[in-house]
Each structure stands twice: as structure tokens, then as C-alpha cells.
Amino acid sequence: MTALSEIVAAGFDVSLNDACGLVIVPASRLTDSQREFLKSHKAAIIGELKADYVEPPKNNSLSTVCYTPNGKPILVLAKDEAHKDWLIKMNPKQE
């Protein structure tokens, strides 16, 4: 089990903020031992989150990120704006 999957399995949502810091929700529920775990595994967790992130190319407005049934992000090129809107609606990020 990875460090990220351990903290997610404990019932927390984990993401990155713009400054590449971890955001843990709900942070108020973290125990002292979980905080220490996060501190000691922070680099690995950030690496996992960055590896799963897919950024749509800036030069193609019809590109969007969709998610496979197991939650992996993939880049999809829509036919038009309506199709892009449908893709986003039907393929939200899994929480």
C-alpha cells in the first residue's frame, strides 16, 4: 500500500495546492501520528499526486481530462464544445 493510499483509506481527501503543498480534508480529524506520517511521507505523496495529474494542452481548447473507472486521468479530445461539456459532466473526478 502506498503512502497516499494509506491516508486516503483512513478517510481523507488529499490534493495539491498551487504551491505544491498538500491539502488534507478534513484536516481537523488528523491525529498526531497521522500528521507525523504525512510529514515523513510528504515527498512520496506529492510524487504520487503529480504522477496522476494530467494537464490539458493549452493550445487545444477541446482537450479535457476524463477519468477511467479506476480513477486514472486520461486526456480526451472532444469533437466540439458540446461534446467537451458532456465529457466533463459524465466523467467527473472520482473522490
ABEGO torsion letter per residue (X at the ends): XBAAAAAAAAGBBBBBBAAGBBBBOBAAABBAAAAAAAAAAAAAAAAAAAAABBBBBAABAABBBBBBAAGBBBBBBBABAAAAAAAAAABBBBX
